[in-house]
Amino acid sequence: MVKISLFMVGALVGSSYSNPVAKDDYAPDTLAYEHPGSVIRQMQPSRGGAVLHDGINSTGEYKDFGGINTYLSYPSSKKTDIAVLYLTDIFGLPLVNNRLLGDSLAKAGYFVVIPDLFKSDAIPSDALDPGSTFNMTAWRMRHTVAMADAIVEQTIKTMRSELAVKKIGAVGYCYGGKYVARFLAAGKGLDAGFTAHPSSVELSEWDAVGYPLSIAYGDLDASNNASARSSAEATFIKGGKTYQTSLYAGAEHGFAVRTNLTDPKKRFAQESAYVQAVRWFDAWIK
């Protein structure tokens, strides 16, 4: 086991990191480079040999399960008994960041399953840019909670039956965070969960969580403001739940998947959220 101290992490971030996007040239749509940097390979708390993919090409494979296009990324052992169900943000599988992050979790020792939550209708990466004419209201009407529930439920059943998974931890980013909460309820099929900057989670959904849950927040994320965070934590405390929350300074909504890695605060937040997820699953589903 590799033990990591805060001093070691600070040294690694300060001396080992490099990023191909120069600060003056940074543009929000340069998504290919906005994924966990190579420094994280040295920060794996339980598997020192695990490495992250440094390029911009994902290394997993696609397979269809009952009409759901699914991205699979295997650990070096090729074992599937301990798995992470990855529930994406609104940009879905087309965004390489999501696949790269899935590959990184696989290289940390987990079999990773990423279903297409949007049936080939994920939001384009430029949809939120100024001047975009993308109709978000119409898109949301096409993708209801019931539809997402059905995809997640079917994927969990597939993991248990066809893929021989014994324990499932789920990660959810933005949009996907709501479904981590919903499927951590009793009898829904998950054993533990992690979410970063979750979107549209209702207090009743937090209250129904019955398994260990870790949350990464950014202090610049208006959708998870101080009041919302306090309400969620009060619910966890009142219910005696097993939970952990971390708040990262200078981190905006979406930081765990895509952010400006030339900003030290944002880079630290993204890398730390990744380590937070891995450590949580090491503790609760290994």
Buried (B, 14 or more C-beta within 10 A) or exposed (E): EEEBEEEEBEEBBEEBBEBEBEEEEBEBEBBBBBBBBBBBBBBBBBBBEBBBBEEEEBBBEEBEBEEBBBBBBBBEEEBBEBBBBBBBBBBBBBBBBBBBBBBBBBBBBBBBBBBBBBBEEBBEBEBBEEEEEEEEEEBEEEBEEEEBBEBBBBBBEBBBEEBEBEBBBBBBBBBBBBBBBBBBBEEBBBBBBBBBBBBEBEEEBBBBBBBBBBBBBBBBBEBBEEEBBEEBBEBBEEEEBBBBBBBBEBBBBBBBBBBBBBBEBBBBBBBBBBBBBBBBBBBBBE
